[in-house]
């Protein structure tokens, strides 16, 4: 037990010290657990919750296609057009990031929305720090609100056997979703106060052109199917139903993208985006 604890602590120290190599560190540590006999080799496969792994891989894959379609940028452009000044543009972007992050990994959400905030800051010659921090905080908060909002939520749901709706109502009581919303409301009022001096008018011409609407349909379809799966009695559905839904829709989207672009290299690009988080979580299960 002492050896396992030391290895566990060392792993997290290295994860913090070398963020670019987290996947490799996690996998190497998991391998050491097996080599040192802490986890028997015959139990490795059964120690992993494959439902969670497939959910993460499928969700990240759909998010990759969603970002590639430029739909997030278009939605951000539409929101900004309706805002009177920088303060409300930043607040609206943070709320937009919060909405997306409830259904998309929060890291991916920041990658979607932050470039828009950086563009605004550059054009108006103001510091991008407040807008990026606002987007990051909102994204992190809402990532914990639903089953598919963040890797941690997916892991929690898989370990506790939670379905999508359990995050809203759990044992006839308000679920984690509503707890997060209280924090989000408080954070919004704090943002309004912090950004009170950002009254510069904003005027960004032109909208981003969406190249493909199918990934947006897949993303919405993922959420809808996960909700519907919550209503199916346990005895009538596979244990890995959530993972099957996510990975199946990702494969459909990937096939669609390859046919549409006629470029098989899209598969490699998608796999690069979808393998790091699942491998990290696979290793976390073993740890």
N, C-alpha and C positions, 0 to 999 in steps of 0.2 A: 504493500500500500504506500509506503514511503517513496519507493522508486516511482510509482505511478504519479504521486503528487508532485514530485520534483520535475518529472518530465512534463506534466501538465502546466506547471508554472513557467518552466523554461520555454515551452511552446508559445505561451501568450506574451512573454517578454520579447521573443523573436518576432512575433506577429506585429507588435507595436514598433519595434526597432526597424524592421524591414518590410514595410507595407507593400512594396512591389513584388515581394516573393511569398506572399501569404499562402497561396495555393500550394506551393512546393513545400513550405514549412509544415503546413497542416498534414499533407500527405506523408511527408518524411516522419513526422511524429507518430502518426497512426501506424506506419510501418514498423517503427521501433516498438510500439506497444505489442505488436504481433511477434516480432523477432525475439523480444525479451520474455515472451511467454505470459505477459500480463493479460492479453486477450488471446484465447486459443484460436488457432487458425480455422478450425471447423465451425467457429461461431461468427466469423467475420461477416459473411454474407447476411446472416440473420440479425446481425446487430444494426444493420442499416435500414432506415425507414424509406423504402424505395418510392412510396407514395409522395413523400416530401421532396425527394430528389427529382422526380419527374415533374412535380409542380414547379419547382424552381427553374429547372431547365426549360420547360415549356413556356413559362411566363416570361423569362428573360429572352427567349427566342422570339416570342410575339412582340415584346417591347422593342427588340432590335428592328423588326420589320416596320413597327409603328413609327419609330424615329426616322427610319430610312424613307418613309413615305412623306415626311415633312408636315404631317398633320398637326403635331404639337406647336410648331412654329406658326402655322396658319391661325390656330386658335388663339395663341398669344397675341398675334397681330390684331385680330378682331377685338380682343379685350382692350388693348392699348389704345386703339382708335377712339374708344368711347370714354377714355379717361381725360379729365381736364388738366391735370398737371402730374409732375414726377411723383409726388407723394402717393397719389391714388393709383398711379401706374404700378409702382412697386408693391403696394398693398394688394392690388388686383392680381399681379403676377404671383405673389406669395399664396393667395387664396387659390389661384389656378393650379399652382404646384401642389397645394394640399389636396385638391380634388383628384388630380391625377395620381398622387402618391398613395391614395387609399386603395388603388387597384393596380398600381405599378410599383416596382421596387424603387425605393426613395433615391438611390444613387442614380438610377436611370432617369428619374424625374428631374433631378438637379441638372443632369447633362442635357435634358430637353429644354428647360426653362432658363437656366443661367445665361446661355449665350444671348438670349433676347435682352436680359437685363444689362449685360456687358455692352451690347450695341447701343442701348439707350444712354448709358453712362458715357460712352465714348463720344457720341454725337453732342451731348450736352456739356461735355467736359466736367463731369462730376465724379466723385469717388464711387467705384462699383461695390465697395465693401458693404454698405448698409443693405443694398438690394440683394446681394448674394447671400448674406447672413439671413435675411428675412425669408428668402426662398428655401434655404437649407433647414431652418428651424421648422417652418410649416411642413416641409416634406418629411422630416424626421418624425414630427408629431403624428401626422396622419398615416404614416407607414405602419403604425401599431394599431390602427383603427379597424382593419379588416383582415381576413384570413390571408389574402393575397397581397397585402400592402408592403410587406417586407419579409426578408429571409427569417428574421426572428419570429414573426407572427406565424409563418408557415411551419417552422420548427415547433412552436408552442402548440399550434393546432394539431400537428401530427402526433406529438407526444401525448397530448390530453384527449385526443380523439374528438376534436371540435370540428364542426361544420361551419360553413360560411355564416349562417344566421346566428350561430352561438356567440359571435362577436357583437351582435346587436341585442339579443335577449338570451340570457343564460340562466337556466333554472327559474324561469318566470321573473327574473330581475334584469334591470338594465345591464347590458354587457360592456365590454371594454371600449366599444365605439363611442358611447356617450361620455365616458370618462375623458377620452381624448378630446371630445368637442368642447368640454369645459375649459381645458387647457388652451385650445385653439382660440376660443373667444377672448380669453385673457391676453394671449399673445398678440391678437389683432389690435386690441386697445393700446397695448404697449407700443406696437409699431406706429399707430396713429400719433402717439405722443413723441416718439423718437424722431419721426420723419416730419414733424410739424413745420420745419423750416424749408422743406423741399417743395416750394411752390412754383417752380419754373414750369412754364407751359411746355407741352410736348407735341411734336408734330412729325410723325414718321410716315412717309409716303410709300405706297405700294404694299402689296400683300404677298406672302410666300405662296408659291404655287404647289399644290399637292400633286404628287406623281401617281399615287395609287390609294384608293379608298378601301381596298379589301382588308389591309391590316387593321384599320379602325373597326371594321365589321367583326374581325376575329377577336379583337380585344373586348368589345362589348359582348360578343358571343361567349367568351370565356367566363365573364362575370355572370351572365344569365344562366349558363349551364351549371356553374358552381352553386348558384342559388337554388336551381331546380333540383340538383342532386341532394341538397340538404333536406328536401321533403320526401325523398325516397327512403323507405324503411331499410335499416341496416341489413336485414336478411335477404333483401332483393337486389343488393348492389355489391360490387367487388370492394375489398378493403382499400384498394388503390384507385378508387373512382376519380378523385380530384386530380391525381397525377395523370391518369389516362386522358381526362378531358384536356388538360393543359398541353400535354405532349402531342396529342392527336391534332389539335388545332394548329400547333406550331408546324407540324409536318405538312399539313394542308397548306398553310401559308407559305412555307418554304417551296413546296412544289409549284404553287401559283407564281411565286416570284421568279423561279428558274424558267418557267415556261414564258412568262411575260418578258423577262430581260434577255432570255436566250443565252444566259451566261452562268455556267455551272459553278463558277468561282464564288457565287453568292452563298453556296452551301458552306464553303470554308470560312467565309466571313461570319456567317451566322453561328457556326460552331465555336469560333473563337470567342464570341460574345456570350455564349451559353454554357461553356464548360467550367469556367473558373469558380463561380458561386456553387454549383452542384458538387464539384470536387472538394471544395472547402467544407461544405456541409457533410459530405460523405465521411471526411476525416473527423469532423466534429462528433459524429455519431460514434465512431470507434473510440475517440477520446473519452 
